[in-house]
């Protein structure tokens, strides 16, 4: 069930909301939480009920192990550290089997010239997200940073439907107190209004902006055989904007839906394309993933406490793991390598005390991110090289209307951008999207200073109606694939 579907907006979300608070009003707290878990599992099973046993088994296993790790009882036969290693190993093995087994077999066949059959396993929905979330829970339990919670609360922590499929990746310490707070057991109309506003902004980002650019990103990456210079840049920028508006739109809708139930999810984006260096970008992009990689990979490896060379190595390892987490492919690993290399260069640059003009810094950072997304999006390296070749070595073709320019070396044509089945409006919309990202406040900033007045209601209504008119072309969220 998609956030941007009629079933979710008009049936699942309002029905779940009203039944949950009806049960709370009747003082049936356990029943209300149980219903919310049931509704979340129903939401998860909507795509394919065969996914359900996987998440249920994972949840029961990690809850039991987490309680054992958090217990003060000392075992003679097995240490707490061994339990933690077993738990992390089991979670990673599950993830590796479903997500990376075919990648491993394919590479094994290439290296050894063998011909093992691929398994063609269907990737269980959200396995990357709930695996990371539960690994964090086990580590925190080992550190005695969790408390004894009942299974119902833990099940709600893992399955809470707004953040279940694609995050934000939440910590138990962020969620458990909210599920236990008696102040969250009654309807709060301010949260409802704020949640609907944020949800509406996210819906507009997805169905109006992201899905528009998705068409031309797909045409350029997957359909065109050769791209001229403008077509290649339009393709890469279309994906750069599609990815941001798609995933930040999902996050806004998740945060907005959670607020209806008085649950505050952490922010996951903070205008990342305004970043002026790569470190700043990762403080703004997919913030909860960056936090996980820092706290559970980079710091345990030694962080920056183990000497300069080791610190830079840890940085690269962290980004390579981050790339692999996104997908089972060498293009994802290479994307992680690019960001690891850029982060190392930035760290060395800072250590030498160098500075740069802020506008130039933004131009370099944005273009690096745009270029690196090419590898993130491409199905194969050949697709990435096709786009990059067009971006840097493609023929510059301009519209025939500009043929009055006194430059004989330029090429003019009425089909100057037809290779990706686009028209002149795409260039205009790319420019407007860039201005929106650079000059406008993001959804969290708007929400923080929201005034509940007539202009706000009118604005929200217009945005919501516009979004509803685009629901017929329903598309999956990009991060469902990761």
Secondary structure by P-SEA (a helix, b strand, c coil): cccccccccccaaaaaaaaaaaaaaacaaaaaaaaaaaaaaaaaacccccaaaaaaaaaaaaaaaaaaaacccccccccaaaaaaaaaaaaaaaaaaaccaaaaaaaaaaaacbbbbbcccccccaaaaaaaaaaaaaaaaaacccccccaaaaaaacccccccccccccccccccccccccccccccaaaaaaaaaaaaaaaaacccccccaaaaaaaaccccccccaaaaaaaaaaaaaaaaaaaaaaaaaaaaaaaaaccccccccccccccccaaaaaaccaaaaaaaaaaccccccccccccaaaaaaaaaaaaaaaaaaacccaaaaaaaaaaaaaaaaaaaaaaacccccaaaaaaaaaaaaaaaaaaaccccaaaaaaaaaaaccccccccccccccccccccccccccccccccaaaaaaaaaaaaaacccccaaaaaaaccccaaaaaaaaaaaaaaaaacccccccccccc
